[in-house]
Amino acid sequence: MRPLIIIGASGHGEVCADIAKLNGYEKIRFLDDDKTIRCCGEYGVVGGTADIAAYADSSDFFVAVGNSRIRLCMTEKIRECCGTNITLIHPAAVIAENADIGKGTVIMAGAVINPGAKIGKSCIVNTCSSVDHDCLVNDYCHISVGAHLVGHVETGVHVWIGAGAVVSNNLKVTGNTVIGAGAVIVKDITTAGTYIGVPARKVK
Ligand SMILES: CC(C)(COP(=O)(O)OP(=O)(O)OC[C@H]1O[C@@H](n2cnc3c(N)ncnc32)[C@H](O)[C@@H]1OP(=O)(O)O)[C@@H](O)C(=O)NCCC(=O)NCCS
């Protein structure tokens, strides 16, 4: 396997590196624009995002940045440099045979993705979350730790479902929306914003 460059030397990056190692990557290094960060766990930080082009011929890439706009921007940079953006799937995730997982997405340990579900590009399906049958999770979404999308849920782009939140079945969550930790969504969300509580209400 080629070496892997992970962009974003955070705790999230370290979890992604752990998954990459389990996926067979042996040589893993990081890029981060914060020059004070020298390492991420056991892995070295070898430069910033200006160095993407220098690694594009020799290494694969993964963008491990929580902010979905920055994730989009970094993904574009990799594409402009003709780099290869990979998908990471933890071996302890349970993924239906016909589920579709987009490029640049990470599926973490204990996540369950059920039949007919489609996960877009550069998404994060975090630890022990679930995306049930026939859900559509659009590009650049984050399904946080322990969050659950029940069957036939659809999210627009750049949706962040907070830790432990639940979206009930057959509902749509419009793009650019944040669902707070622990919220329960029981109606379609048609206006972008931040929603918290049980049942969820708009706060921003
Ligand atoms: C909803 C959220 C985005 C709001 O963040 P914020 O704009 O910085 O809001 P604040 O922390 O300033 O809180 C504003 C108020 O909302 C309340 N609040 C914040 N998040 C809440 C939540 N999830 N549920 C209920 N109330 C919440 C705060 O207690 C505070 O109430 P107060 O004004 O009475 O003191 C954030 O709290 C949240 O839930 N983020 C998700 C975190 C997460 O799931 N991370 C997972 C990583 S895997």
PDBQT file of the ligand as one rigid body, heavy atoms in Angstrom, charges set to zero:
ROOT
HETATM    1  C1  LIG A 301     -26.349  22.709  19.877  1.00  0.00    +0.000 C 
HETATM    2  C2  LIG A 301     -24.927  23.230  19.941  1.00  0.00    +0.000 C 
HETATM    3  C3  LIG A 301     -24.304  23.219  18.559  1.00  0.00    +0.000 C 
HETATM    4  C4  LIG A 301     -25.020  24.673  20.473  1.00  0.00    +0.000 C 
HETATM    5  O1  LIG A 301     -23.749  25.179  20.655  1.00  0.00    +0.000 OA
HETATM    6  P1  LIG A 301     -23.576  26.725  21.031  1.00  0.00    +0.000 P 
HETATM    7  O2  LIG A 301     -24.202  27.569  19.974  1.00  0.00    +0.000 OA
HETATM    8  O3  LIG A 301     -22.131  26.949  21.312  1.00  0.00    +0.000 OA
HETATM    9  O4  LIG A 301     -24.494  26.886  22.297  1.00  0.00    +0.000 OA
HETATM   10  P2  LIG A 301     -24.063  27.150  23.815  1.00  0.00    +0.000 P 
HETATM   11  O5  LIG A 301     -23.137  26.089  24.303  1.00  0.00    +0.000 OA
HETATM   12  O6  LIG A 301     -23.641  28.579  23.921  1.00  0.00    +0.000 OA
HETATM   13  O7  LIG A 301     -25.466  26.961  24.573  1.00  0.00    +0.000 OA
HETATM   14  C5  LIG A 301     -26.540  27.877  24.426  1.00  0.00    +0.000 C 
HETATM   15  C6  LIG A 301     -27.675  27.376  25.298  1.00  0.00    +0.000 C 
HETATM   16  O8  LIG A 301     -28.225  26.161  24.748  1.00  0.00    +0.000 OA
HETATM   17  C7  LIG A 301     -28.091  25.078  25.689  1.00  0.00    +0.000 C 
HETATM   18  N1  LIG A 301     -27.680  23.909  24.905  1.00  0.00    +0.000 N 
HETATM   19  C8  LIG A 301     -26.574  23.788  24.146  1.00  0.00    +0.000 A 
HETATM   20  N2  LIG A 301     -26.555  22.593  23.553  1.00  0.00    +0.000 NA
HETATM   21  C9  LIG A 301     -27.655  21.936  23.945  1.00  0.00    +0.000 A 
HETATM   22  C10 LIG A 301     -28.166  20.652  23.673  1.00  0.00    +0.000 A 
HETATM   23  N3  LIG A 301     -27.530  19.832  22.845  1.00  0.00    +0.000 N 
HETATM   24  N4  LIG A 301     -29.341  20.304  24.232  1.00  0.00    +0.000 NA
HETATM   25  C11 LIG A 301     -29.991  21.148  25.085  1.00  0.00    +0.000 A 
HETATM   26  N5  LIG A 301     -29.550  22.385  25.387  1.00  0.00    +0.000 NA
HETATM   27  C12 LIG A 301     -28.394  22.778  24.832  1.00  0.00    +0.000 A 
HETATM   28  C13 LIG A 301     -27.023  25.537  26.680  1.00  0.00    +0.000 C 
HETATM   29  O9  LIG A 301     -27.189  24.909  27.924  1.00  0.00    +0.000 OA
HETATM   30  C14 LIG A 301     -27.265  27.017  26.719  1.00  0.00    +0.000 C 
HETATM   31  O10 LIG A 301     -28.383  27.262  27.529  1.00  0.00    +0.000 OA
HETATM   32  P3  LIG A 301     -28.488  28.596  28.441  1.00  0.00    +0.000 P 
HETATM   33  O11 LIG A 301     -28.493  29.753  27.471  1.00  0.00    +0.000 OA
HETATM   34  O12 LIG A 301     -29.786  28.412  29.175  1.00  0.00    +0.000 OA
HETATM   35  O13 LIG A 301     -27.280  28.590  29.315  1.00  0.00    +0.000 OA
HETATM   36  C15 LIG A 301     -24.014  22.386  20.876  1.00  0.00    +0.000 C 
HETATM   37  O14 LIG A 301     -24.280  22.592  22.241  1.00  0.00    +0.000 OA
HETATM   38  C16 LIG A 301     -24.137  20.886  20.586  1.00  0.00    +0.000 C 
HETATM   39  O15 LIG A 301     -25.026  20.164  21.061  1.00  0.00    +0.000 OA
HETATM   40  N6  LIG A 301     -23.155  20.435  19.774  1.00  0.00    +0.000 N 
HETATM   41  C17 LIG A 301     -23.043  19.047  19.419  1.00  0.00    +0.000 C 
HETATM   42  C18 LIG A 301     -21.771  18.477  20.053  1.00  0.00    +0.000 C 
HETATM   43  C19 LIG A 301     -21.580  17.065  19.642  1.00  0.00    +0.000 C 
HETATM   44  O16 LIG A 301     -22.531  16.306  19.491  1.00  0.00    +0.000 OA
HETATM   45  N7  LIG A 301     -20.359  16.687  19.393  1.00  0.00    +0.000 N 
HETATM   46  C20 LIG A 301     -20.146  15.330  18.896  1.00  0.00    +0.000 C 
HETATM   47  C21 LIG A 301     -18.785  15.137  18.374  1.00  0.00    +0.000 C 
HETATM   48  S1  LIG A 301     -18.642  13.456  17.844  1.00  0.00    +0.000 SA
ENDROOT
TORSDOF 0
